């Protein structure tokens, strides 16, 4: 019984499989929409902030490297990146939320 209870239960019911496929499609569409919104929001950032994001997330620099490249202390770089992430999150949320007209 213990062995059986640890095994995942898979359903071959076509309706179940279709429901899973629809959920995957829905989530994929949401990710695509958020990705496009993020690109748009990144373009709105001032150049210095956009560079910080590029250093941190596209070049994979750690906070110390970002601080050196931007002439800031580690604490200042960390705080600014935190503010930039919050602003980007807010911007993306505004772009992807259904309009309330």
SVG drawing of the C-alpha trace seen along z (x, -y; Angstrom):
<svg xmlns="http://www.w3.org/2000/svg" viewBox="-16 -58 50 60">
<polyline fill="none" stroke="black" stroke-width="0.4" points="0.0,0.0 2.8,-2.4 4.5,-1.8 1.2,-2.4 0.5,-5.6 3.8,-7.1 3.3,-6.5 1.8,-9.4 -1.7,-8.9 -1.8,-9.5 -5.1,-9.7 -5.5,-8.9 -8.9,-10.4 -9.0,-12.6 -10.9,-15.3 -8.2,-15.5 -5.4,-15.6 -7.3,-18.4 -7.8,-20.4 -4.1,-20.2 -3.2,-21.2 -5.5,-24.2 -3.9,-25.3 -0.4,-25.0 -1.5,-27.1 -3.1,-29.7 0.0,-30.0 2.2,-30.2 0.1,-33.1 0.4,-34.9 4.2,-34.5 4.4,-35.8 2.2,-38.8 4.3,-39.6 7.5,-39.2 6.3,-41.8 5.2,-44.1 8.6,-43.8 10.4,-44.7 8.2,-47.8 8.8,-48.8 12.6,-48.3 12.6,-50.8 11.0,-53.4 13.8,-53.2 16.5,-55.9 19.7,-54.7 21.6,-54.3 18.9,-52.1 18.6,-50.0 22.4,-49.4 22.1,-48.2 19.4,-45.7 21.5,-44.6 24.6,-44.1 22.7,-42.2 20.3,-40.0 21.7,-39.7 25.4,-39.6 25.0,-37.8 27.0,-40.2 26.7,-40.0 25.9,-43.1 29.6,-43.9 30.3,-43.9 27.3,-46.0 28.4,-48.5 31.9,-48.7 30.6,-49.1 28.2,-51.9 30.4,-53.7 28.2,-53.0 28.6,-51.3 27.2,-47.8 24.5,-49.0 23.5,-51.8 23.5,-49.4 21.3,-46.9 18.8,-49.5 18.6,-51.0 18.1,-47.6 15.4,-46.9 13.6,-50.1 14.0,-49.4 12.5,-45.9 9.6,-47.3 9.0,-49.9 9.3,-47.2 6.9,-44.9 4.3,-47.7 4.7,-48.7 4.3,-45.1 1.3,-44.6 -0.3,-47.7 0.3,-46.5 -1.0,-43.0 -4.0,-43.7 -7.4,-43.9 -8.5,-47.5 -11.3,-48.7 -13.1,-50.9"/>
</svg>
